[in-house]
Amino acid sequence: MRNSAWSCHALIGSQVKKLVGAAFCENSTGEDSTGLRRRGSAQSASAPEKPCSPDAAPAKVEAPSPWSARLRTVLAISFLWACAPFLLLWAFVAWAHHRVFGASFARGSPKKQLRVLVTGGKMSKASAVARAVGRDGHKVFTAEIMPYKFCHTRFCTYVSKHYVLPRPTVQPKEWEAAIQAIVAEQKIDLIIPCTAPVESSAYAHLRERLPPHVRVFAFDGETSDELDNKFTFNQVLVKAGLPCPETANMECLEDAVGFFRHKEAQPDDGKRYIVKPAVYDPKARTEILFLPIPDKHRQLEYLRSRNASKEVPYVIQEVLEKIGRAHV
């Protein structure tokens, strides 16, 4: 187990070394800022709006029982308390090993020390990156949005200071002002976002408005938005001639009804499809059905309950049961 953990940390460390070593090899793109854009299909703004059927009215979704939610919360807390003795024992063994045998990694001494901001402090990957950058001899700062004020990464040995940020999806102006203030205060050279996927677009567009010497380890805003949307990402693969699952855009109920009506008019090829948000949404990944199903009324109600729209698009995507089943 120790060898596996060491290999994992060594791999992360090697990748971070490549990253920080190239931090000053590229300049900012210098593109004009267009502000923090909404993530979605890049073509949706220019595409004519399709009329939706009256049947496409939003479905009423029953709220889960509050007692059910409370029970799950109590069970989760109880499980964490039950694991506490094992975690404390593990921490004690790690501390004793460090005291007896010394540090497992030698601290680096780079030619130029970078001042690095690692965001997404609640993520385990943020801890791994912060440690890898710190072990390489660079100055590390971390940040995370509320309510994760006391996330584990802020207590890392290599972290000099931790910041709490507004949510970029709720308070974009306040979030950007906070990031700009950190960059100015700590003279940040490199930002490594380790945030949740929903925040990736914010950091991708942020690079356009930072000082020229500050590097953000992310795609540019336009590329990030294109790849974050499952439909536009699929179209990139299609244009490149790469095998990929069949994917259709769904911006209203009529899109889905028309898609499956077209499939029913053709011989059954055995393909099955799932409907999921075009842009990452952890709350909408439940109640997955493999379509089409014999009960057409249930299928229609299921598609209606997705409440797809131009603002919240979905995709209908082929389920790949075997390697090699992807189509161009």
Secondary structure, 3 states (H helix, E strand, C coil): CHHHHHHHHHHHHHHHHHHHHCCCCCCCCCCCCCCCCCCCCCCCCCCCCCCCCHHHCCCCCCCCCHHHHHHHHHHHHHHHHHHHHHHHHHHHHHHHHHHHHCCCCCCCCCCCCCEEEEECCCCHHHHHHHHHHHHCCCEEEEEEECCCCCCHHHHCCCEEEEEEECCCCCCHHHHHHHHHHHHHHHCCCEEEECCCHHHHHHHHHHHHHCCCCCEECCCCHHHHHHHHCHHHHHHHHHHCCCCECCEEEECCHHHHHHHHHHHHCCCCCCCCEEEEECCCCHHHCCCCCCECCCCHHHHHHHHHHCCCCCCCCEEEEECCCCCCCCEC
